Amino acid sequence: MVIFGYDIRMYFLLFMTYAVLGWVMEVTCKLIEDKKFINRGFLIGPYCPIYGYGAILITILLKKYINDPFTLFIMAILICGVLEYLTSYFMEKIYKARWWDYSRKKFNINGRICLDTILPFGLLGLLIMYVLNPFFLEQIGRLSQIWLNILFWLLLGIFICDNIISEVVLRAVKTTEKGFGKELDNTEEITKKVRQILQEKSILHRRLLNAYPKIQAVKFKIKEQKEKIKKKGKEIQDNIEEKSNMIKGVIEQKNAEIKGKLKGENKVEKEK
């Protein structure tokens, strides 16, 4: 099957290539930052699908901007930013957990994306379109039909199995959160309990915790935010009422002074 000029098998191999490169980049960054190896990503294998999806979207959607590097740069930022935001949003809704949070960084949107992380996507978009895609597509294009089929079906089988196993592991986060949801009252307690339970499970569950050390339960996070908003609203309302009473008191005092002054003037007039 040919889509946008390329066999779907070539697209899948390209997807897997960028997913592996994304994993290598994530692992390298964590190795430099934490001085230890951490298997990054939701899946067990050495790949981060979000990078593969981003690269394929850039390849398909930005081909028409190949002669306009600046527009390509901006569009790559938009595409990858939206992809990261939606990934964070739906993962949170499905598994009841916040996997990463940029709330403390400047210029963030709901803690899901921030300027620091999406700007490099623009540079990656340029690298993909001008350097990596021509090289990888040429190498994949040199494969015989037999090897193309072998690699496609082998990697697809591994990828599907990995997704199924990882889905079971990820579901443990939601199940654990739900199980203790009626007992605990705040984000910190529920998150701590989820981490504790997962830590005692299989090596795959512990790998997930290592991959996302800042994971947070969100059920009570949302509840707490609502309570904070409600409390803030009450404070604002009380403040408005206090100022209103002060203004009302000043007005009443002024009215009394004016009435007293008028009475005084009327008395003087009568005496005259």
MARBA-716820 format. One record per residue: x, y, z of N, C-alpha, C in turn; residue in one letter. Coordinates in steps of 0.2 Angstrom, whole numbers, padded with zeros to 4 digits, always signed. Layout:
BEGIN
XYZXYZXYZA
...
//
This chain:
BEGIN
+0004-0006+0000+0000+0000+0000+0004+0006+0000M
+0003+0011-0005+0007+0017-0005+0003+0023-0003V
+0006+0027+0002+0003+0033+0005+0008+0038+0004I
+0006+0044+0001+0010+0050+0000+0016+0048-0003F
+0016+0044-0008+0022+0042-0012+0027+0037-0009G
+0025+0034-0003+0029+0029+0000+0025+0023+0002Y
+0028+0017+0002+0025+0011+0004+0024+0011+0012D
+0019+0009+0014+0017+0009+0021+0022+0006+0025I
+0026+0001+0022+0031-0003+0026+0037+0002+0027R
+0038+0006+0022+0044+0011+0023+0042+0016+0028M
+0036+0018+0029+0034+0023+0034+0035+0019+0041Y
+0033+0013+0041+0033+0010+0048+0041+0009+0050F
+0045+0007+0045+0052+0007+0047+0055+0013+0049L
+0053+0019+0045+0055+0025+0047+0052+0027+0054L
+0046+0026+0055+0043+0027+0062+0047+0024+0067F
+0049+0017+0066+0053+0014+0071+0060+0017+0072M
+0063+0019+0067+0070+0022+0067+0070+0028+0071T
+0065+0032+0070+0065+0038+0074+0063+0037+0081Y
+0058+0032+0082+0056+0030+0089+0063+0028+0093A
+0067+0024+0090+0073+0022+0093+0078+0028+0094V
+0079+0032+0089+0083+0038+0090+0080+0042+0096L
+0074+0043+0096+0071+0047+0102+0072+0044+0109G
+0072+0037+0109+0074+0034+0115+0081+0035+0117W
+0085+0034+0112+0093+0035+0113+0094+0042+0116V
+0090+0047+0113+0091+0054+0115+0089+0055+0122M
+0083+0052+0124+0080+0053+0131+0085+0049+0136E
+0087+0043+0134+0092+0040+0139+0098+0043+0140V
+0101+0046+0134+0107+0050+0135+0106+0056+0139T
+0101+0060+0139+0099+0066+0143+0099+0064+0150C
+0095+0058+0152+0095+0056+0158+0101+0053+0161K
+0105+0050+0157+0112+0048+0159+0116+0054+0161L
+0116+0059+0157+0120+0065+0159+0117+0068+0165I
+0111+0069+0166+0107+0072+0171+0108+0068+0178E
+0106+0062+0178+0106+0058+0184+0112+0053+0185D
+0116+0053+0180+0122+0048+0180+0121+0041+0181K
+0115+0039+0178+0113+0032+0178+0108+0030+0172K
+0108+0024+0170+0104+0022+0164+0097+0021+0166F
+0092+0024+0163+0085+0024+0164+0082+0022+0157I
+0078+0017+0157+0075+0015+0151+0068+0019+0150N
+0069+0024+0146+0064+0029+0146+0058+0027+0141R
+0052+0030+0142+0046+0028+0138+0041+0024+0141G
+0035+0024+0138+0030+0019+0141+0031+0012+0139F
+0034+0011+0134+0035+0004+0132+0041+0001+0134L
+0042-0006+0134+0047-0009+0137+0053-0009+0132I
+0052-0009+0126+0058-0010+0121+0062-0003+0121G
+0067-0003+0117+0071+0003+0116+0069+0008+0111P
+0063+0011+0112+0060+0015+0108+0054+0020+0111Y
+0054+0026+0109+0049+0030+0112+0044+0032+0106C
+0038+0029+0105+0034+0030+0100+0032+0038+0098P
+0032+0042+0103+0030+0049+0102+0035+0052+0097I
+0041+0050+0097+0046+0053+0093+0045+0050+0085Y
+0043+0044+0085+0041+0041+0079+0035+0044+0076G
+0030+0045+0080+0024+0049+0077+0025+0056+0075Y
+0029+0059+0079+0031+0066+0077+0035+0067+0071G
+0039+0062+0070+0043+0062+0064+0039+0060+0057A
+0035+0056+0058+0030+0054+0053+0026+0060+0051I
+0023+0063+0056+0018+0069+0055+0022+0074+0051L
+0028+0076+0053+0033+0081+0050+0034+0079+0043I
+0036+0072+0042+0037+0070+0035+0031+0071+0030T
+0025+0069+0033+0019+0069+0028+0017+0077+0027I
+0016+0080+0033+0013+0087+0033+0017+0092+0031L
+0024+0092+0032+0028+0098+0030+0032+0097+0024L
+0031+0092+0020+0034+0091+0014+0034+0097+0009K
+0028+0100+0009+0027+0106+0005+0031+0112+0007K
+0033+0112+0013+0037+0118+0016+0045+0117+0015Y
+0047+0112+0011+0054+0110+0011+0058+0116+0008I
+0055+0120+0005+0059+0126+0002+0059+0132+0006N
+0055+0131+0012+0054+0137+0016+0056+0135+0024D
+0063+0135+0025+0065+0133+0032+0062+0136+0038P
+0061+0143+0037+0058+0146+0043+0051+0144+0044F
+0047+0143+0039+0040+0140+0040+0040+0133+0043T
+0045+0129+0040+0045+0122+0042+0047+0122+0049L
+0051+0126+0052+0053+0127+0059+0047+0128+0063F
+0044+0133+0061+0038+0135+0065+0032+0129+0065I
+0031+0127+0059+0026+0121+0059+0028+0115+0063M
+0035+0113+0063+0037+0108+0067+0036+0109+0074A
+0037+0115+0076+0035+0116+0083+0028+0115+0085I
+0024+0118+0081+0017+0117+0082+0014+0110+0082L
+0017+0106+0077+0015+0099+0076+0017+0095+0082I
+0023+0096+0084+0026+0092+0090+0023+0095+0097C
+0022+0101+0097+0019+0104+0103+0012+0101+0104G
+0008+0101+0099+0001+0098+0099+0001+0091+0101V
+0006+0087+0098+0006+0080+0099+0008+0079+0106L
+0013+0083+0109+0015+0082+0116+0009+0083+0121E
+0006+0089+0119+0000+0091+0124-0005+0086+0124Y
-0007+0083+0118-0013+0078+0117-0011+0072+0121L
-0004+0070+0120-0002+0064+0123-0003+0064+0130T
+0000+0070+0133-0001+0071+0140-0008+0071+0143S
-0012+0074+0139-0020+0075+0141-0023+0068+0141Y
-0022+0064+0135-0026+0058+0135-0023+0053+0140F
-0016+0053+0141-0013+0048+0145-0016+0049+0152M
-0017+0056+0154-0019+0058+0161-0027+0055+0161E
-0031+0056+0156-0038+0055+0156-0038+0047+0157K
-0034+0043+0153-0035+0036+0153-0032+0033+0159I
-0026+0035+0161-0023+0031+0167-0023+0035+0174Y
-0027+0041+0174-0028+0045+0180-0021+0046+0183K
-0016+0048+0179-0009+0050+0182-0006+0055+0177A
-0003+0060+0180+0001+0065+0176+0008+0063+0176R
+0010+0061+0170+0017+0058+0169+0023+0063+0168W
+0021+0069+0166+0026+0074+0166+0023+0081+0168W
+0026+0085+0171+0023+0092+0173+0028+0097+0172D
+0027+0102+0168+0031+0108+0167+0029+0114+0170Y
+0024+0113+0175+0021+0119+0178+0026+0124+0181S
+0032+0122+0183+0037+0126+0186+0041+0130+0181R
+0040+0128+0175+0044+0131+0170+0040+0137+0167K
+0044+0142+0165+0041+0148+0162+0038+0146+0155K
+0033+0150+0153+0029+0149+0147+0027+0142+0145F
+0023+0139+0150+0020+0132+0149+0013+0133+0149N
+0010+0128+0146+0003+0128+0145+0000+0122+0149I
-0003+0123+0154-0006+0118+0159-0001+0113+0161N
+0005+0115+0161+0011+0110+0163+0012+0104+0158G
+0009+0104+0153+0009+0099+0148+0015+0100+0143R
+0016+0106+0141+0021+0108+0136+0024+0115+0139I
+0030+0116+0137+0033+0123+0138+0038+0125+0133C
+0040+0131+0133+0044+0134+0128+0051+0130+0127L
+0053+0128+0133+0060+0125+0133+0060+0118+0129D
+0054+0115+0129+0054+0108+0126+0052+0108+0119T
+0048+0113+0117+0045+0113+0110+0050+0117+0105I
+0054+0121+0108+0059+0125+0103+0063+0120+0100L
+0066+0115+0103+0071+0110+0100+0067+0106+0095P
+0060+0105+0095+0057+0101+0090+0057+0105+0083F
+0058+0111+0083+0058+0115+0077+0065+0113+0074G
+0070+0113+0078+0077+0111+0075+0077+0104+0073L
+0074+0099+0077+0073+0092+0075+0069+0092+0068L
+0064+0096+0067+0060+0096+0061+0065+0097+0055G
+0069+0102+0056+0074+0104+0050+0079+0098+0049L
+0081+0095+0055+0086+0090+0054+0083+0084+0050L
+0076+0082+0052+0073+0077+0049+0072+0078+0042I
+0069+0084+0040+0068+0085+0033+0074+0086+0028M
+0079+0089+0031+0085+0090+0027+0091+0085+0027Y
+0091+0082+0032+0097+0077+0033+0095+0070+0034V
+0091+0069+0039+0089+0062+0041+0085+0058+0036L
+0079+0061+0034+0074+0058+0030+0078+0056+0023N
+0081+0060+0020+0085+0058+0014+0089+0052+0015P
+0093+0052+0020+0097+0046+0021+0093+0040+0023F
+0089+0040+0028+0085+0034+0030+0081+0031+0024F
+0077+0036+0021+0073+0033+0015+0077+0030+0010L
+0083+0033+0009+0087+0030+0004+0090+0023+0006E
+0091+0022+0012+0094+0016+0015+0088+0010+0015Q
+0082+0013+0017+0076+0008+0017+0074+0006+0010I
+0075+0011+0005+0073+0010-0001+0078+0004-0005G
+0084+0003-0002+0088-0001-0005+0087-0009-0003R
+0082-0009+0002+0081-0016+0004+0077-0020-0001L
+0078-0026-0002+0074-0030-0006+0067-0031-0003S
+0063-0034-0007+0056-0035-0005+0055-0040+0001Q
+0060-0045+0000+0060-0050+0005+0062-0047+0012I
+0068-0043+0012+0070-0041+0018+0065-0035+0021W
+0062-0032+0016+0057-0026+0018+0051-0030+0022L
+0049-0035+0019+0044-0039+0023+0046-0042+0029N
+0052-0045+0029+0054-0048+0036+0055-0043+0041I
+0058-0037+0040+0059-0032+0045+0052-0029+0047L
+0048-0028+0042+0041-0025+0043+0037-0029+0048F
+0036-0036+0046+0032-0040+0050+0035-0042+0057W
+0042-0042+0057+0045-0044+0063+0045-0038+0068L
+0046-0032+0066+0046-0026+0071+0039-0025+0072L
+0034-0026+0068+0027-0024+0069+0025-0029+0075L
+0026-0036+0074+0024-0040+0079+0027-0039+0086G
+0034-0037+0086+0037-0035+0093+0033-0029+0096I
+0032-0024+0091+0029-0018+0093+0022-0019+0096F
+0018-0023+0093+0011-0025+0095+0011-0028+0102I
+0016-0033+0103+0016-0037+0109+0019-0032+0115C
+0023-0028+0113+0026-0023+0118+0020-0019+0120D
+0016-0016+0116+0010-0012+0118+0005-0016+0122N
+0004-0022+0121-0001-0026+0125+0002-0027+0132I
+0008-0029+0132+0011-0030+0139+0011-0023+0143I
+0014-0018+0139+0014-0011+0143+0008-0009+0145S
+0002-0010+0141-0004-0008+0143-0007-0011+0149E
-0005-0018+0150-0006-0021+0157-0003-0018+0163V
+0003-0016+0161+0007-0013+0167+0005-0006+0168V
+0003-0002+0163+0000+0005+0164-0006+0005+0167L
-0010+0000+0166-0017-0001+0169-0016-0001+0177R
-0011-0004+0179-0010-0005+0186-0010+0002+0190A
-0007+0007+0186-0007+0014+0189-0014+0016+0191V
-0019+0015+0186-0026+0017+0187-0029+0013+0192K
-0028+0006+0191-0031+0002+0196-0029+0003+0203T
-0023+0005+0204-0020+0006+0211-0023+0013+0214T
-0023+0018+0209-0026+0024+0211-0033+0023+0213E
-0037+0019+0209-0044+0019+0211-0045+0015+0217K
-0041+0010+0218-0042+0006+0224-0041+0010+0231G
-0036+0015+0231-0035+0019+0237-0038+0025+0237F
-0042+0027+0231-0046+0033+0231-0050+0035+0236G
-0054+0030+0239-0059+0031+0244-0055+0032+0251K
-0049+0030+0252-0046+0030+0259-0042+0037+0260E
-0039+0039+0254-0034+0045+0255-0037+0051+0253L
-0034+0057+0255-0037+0063+0254-0034+0068+0250D
-0027+0067+0248-0024+0072+0244-0019+0069+0239N
-0017+0073+0235-0012+0071+0229-0006+0067+0232T
-0003+0070+0237+0004+0067+0239+0003+0060+0242E
-0003+0059+0246-0004+0053+0249-0006+0048+0244E
-0010+0049+0239-0012+0044+0234-0006+0043+0229I
-0002+0048+0228+0004+0047+0223+0009+0042+0227T
+0010+0044+0233+0015+0040+0237+0013+0032+0238K
+0006+0031+0238+0003+0025+0239+0004+0021+0232K
+0002+0025+0227+0003+0021+0220+0010+0019+0219V
+0015+0024+0220+0022+0022+0219+0024+0016+0224R
+0022+0016+0230+0024+0011+0234+0021+0004+0232Q
+0015+0004+0230+0012-0002+0227+0015-0005+0221I
+0017+0000+0216+0020-0002+0210+0027-0004+0211L
+0030-0001+0216+0037-0003+0218+0038-0010+0220Q
+0032-0013+0223+0032-0020+0225+0030-0025+0220E
+0028-0022+0214+0026-0027+0209+0032-0029+0205K
+0030-0031+0199+0036-0034+0194+0041-0029+0192S
+0046-0031+0189+0052-0027+0187+0049-0022+0182I
+0044-0024+0178+0041-0019+0173+0038-0013+0176L
+0034-0014+0182+0031-0009+0185+0036-0004+0188H
+0042-0007+0191+0047-0003+0194+0051+0001+0188R
+0051-0002+0182+0054+0001+0176+0050+0008+0175R
+0044+0007+0175+0039+0013+0173+0040+0018+0178L
+0041+0017+0185+0042+0022+0190+0049+0025+0189L
+0054+0021+0186+0061+0024+0185+0060+0029+0179N
+0056+0027+0174+0056+0031+0168+0052+0037+0169A
+0047+0037+0173+0043+0043+0175+0043+0045+0182Y
+0049+0047+0185+0050+0048+0192+0045+0053+0195P
+0042+0058+0191+0038+0063+0193+0031+0062+0192K
+0029+0055+0191+0022+0053+0190+0018+0056+0196I
+0012+0058+0195+0008+0061+0200+0000+0058+0199Q
-0003+0056+0204-0010+0054+0203-0014+0061+0202A
-0019+0061+0198-0022+0067+0197-0029+0068+0199V
-0032+0062+0202-0039+0062+0204-0040+0068+0210K
-0035+0067+0215-0036+0072+0220-0032+0079+0218F
-0028+0078+0214-0025+0085+0211-0030+0089+0209K
-0035+0087+0205-0040+0091+0202-0044+0093+0208I
-0046+0089+0213-0050+0090+0218-0047+0096+0222K
-0040+0095+0223-0037+0101+0227-0037+0107+0224E
-0036+0107+0217-0036+0113+0213-0043+0117+0214Q
-0048+0113+0214-0055+0115+0214-0056+0119+0221K
-0053+0115+0226-0054+0118+0233-0050+0125+0234E
-0044+0125+0230-0040+0131+0230-0044+0137+0227K
-0047+0135+0221-0051+0140+0217-0057+0142+0222I
-0060+0138+0225-0066+0139+0229-0064+0144+0235K
-0058+0142+0238-0056+0146+0244-0054+0153+0241K
-0050+0153+0236-0048+0160+0233-0054+0164+0231K
-0059+0161+0228-0065+0164+0227-0069+0167+0233G
-0069+0163+0238-0072+0165+0245-0068+0171+0247K
-0061+0171+0247-0057+0177+0249-0058+0183+0245E
-0059+0182+0239-0060+0188+0235-0067+0191+0236I
-0072+0186+0237-0079+0189+0239-0079+0192+0246Q
-0076+0190+0250-0075+0193+0257-0072+0200+0257D
-0067+0200+0252-0063+0206+0252-0067+0211+0248N
-0071+0209+0243-0076+0214+0240-0081+0216+0245I
-0084+0212+0249-0089+0214+0254-0086+0219+0259E
-0080+0217+0261-0077+0222+0266-0076+0229+0263E
-0073+0229+0257-0072+0236+0254-0079+0239+0252K
-0084+0235+0251-0090+0238+0249-0093+0241+0256S
-0092+0237+0261-0095+0240+0268-0091+0246+0270N
-0085+0246+0268-0081+0252+0270-0083+0258+0266M
-0084+0257+0259-0086+0263+0255-0093+0265+0257I
-0098+0260+0259-0104+0262+0261-0104+0266+0267K
-0099+0264+0272-0099+0268+0278-0096+0275+0277G
-0091+0276+0272-0089+0282+0270-0094+0287+0267V
-0098+0283+0263-0104+0287+0260-0109+0289+0265I
-0111+0285+0269-0116+0287+0275-0113+0292+0279E
-0106+0292+0280-0103+0297+0285-0103+0304+0281Q
-0102+0304+0274-0102+0310+0270-0109+0313+0270K
-0114+0308+0269-0121+0310+0269-0123+0314+0275N
-0121+0311+0281-0122+0313+0288-0119+0320+0288A
-0113+0321+0286-0109+0327+0287-0113+0333+0282E
-0115+0331+0276-0118+0335+0272-0125+0338+0275I
-0129+0333+0277-0135+0334+0281-0134+0339+0287K
-0129+0337+0291-0128+0342+0296-0126+0349+0294G
-0122+0349+0289-0120+0356+0286-0126+0359+0284K
-0130+0356+0280-0136+0359+0277-0141+0361+0283L
-0142+0357+0288-0146+0359+0294-0143+0365+0297K
-0136+0366+0298-0133+0371+0301-0134+0378+0297G
-0134+0377+0290-0135+0383+0286-0142+0385+0286E
-0147+0380+0286-0154+0382+0287-0156+0386+0293N
-0152+0384+0299-0153+0387+0305-0151+0394+0305K
-0145+0395+0302-0142+0402+0302-0147+0406+0298V
-0150+0403+0292-0154+0407+0288-0160+0409+0292E
-0163+0405+0296-0169+0406+0300-0167+0412+0305K
-0162+0411+0308-0160+0416+0313-0159+0423+0310E
-0157+0423+0304-0156+0430+0301-0163+0433+0299K
//
